[in-house]
Amino acid sequence: MNACRRLMRNIVAVSVGMLVGAHSNAHSASDAFLTLTVKKRSERNGEKTIVRAQWDVALRDLDFVLRIDDNGDGDISWHELRAHRNAIAQYAYRFIHFAGGRSACLLEPGRQMVDYHADGAYAALFFTIVCDPASTHLSLDYELFFDVDPSHRGIMVMRSGESVATAVLSPDNSHIQLPL
């Protein structure tokens, strides 16, 4: 009889664990991933500091603020994503700003694609940041989703030559200085 009770207790424990795991997966945290790679390029008017960027923003978060799942089936199709790409860019780029020294850097939006992370599909926004060559630091102001979800986090990685800098961007850490 004791063996039967232990078996039942184990089955109940495993079942509860599976339910809790499924529930936590269905409500994963709001996050985005920002990868920056510093380059230099020569132009007719001198050298510029160029930073290549990929910004992966969760489609579930974009759907929450922009309603991009047009048919409401819970899946965002490539067709729906393409139909809303301008709205996605206009929304996202309002919440990220870069400066080199005392002057703002120019942000040049590029293509949009889809990238996948462990918790689902992300809109991958590719862009270039062009800064004054005399800049020794890059300032980043990041506020994506903070007005609708203060628990949102931006995970940032910047590569500059052999150096790698990382940061977790949050409402309490939304302005950071990065060495170039």
C-alpha positions, 0 to 999 in steps of 0.5 A: 500500500505504501508503494502505491501511495508513493507512486501516486504522490510522485505522479501528482508532483510531476503533474504539478511540476509540468503545469507550473512549467507550462504556465511559466513558459506561456508567460515568459518575460518581456525582453529584447536583444541588442547586438552592436559591432563597432566599425570604422569607415573612411569617407571623403570628408574623413573617417566615421565611427560606424556601429552595426546593430541587430535588435531582436524584439519579441513578436508577442511584445510588439503584438501587445502594443501594435496588434500585428496579429490581424486575424487574431489566431495567436500566430503572427504570419510573415504576411502580417509581419511584413504588413506592419513592418513600417509601424514596427520600425516607427514604434521601436526606433522612438525608444532608442537613441545614440550619441557620440560625445556631445552630438547625436549619432545618425541612426540608419534603419535597414532591413527587417527579418525574423529571428528565433530565440528559446522563447519564440519569434522575434522581429530582427531590426538591422540598422547602422549608427553613424557617429563623429569619429572623435567620439570615445564613448557611445551613449545609449538611451533605451526605453522600449516597452518601459511605459507599458511593461516596467519589467521589460529588459533589453540585453545588450552586447557590444563588440569593439575590436577585442573588447566586449561590453554587456548590459541589462537595460531596464527602467533603472538602467536605461542610459549607459555609456559604452567605450568605443 
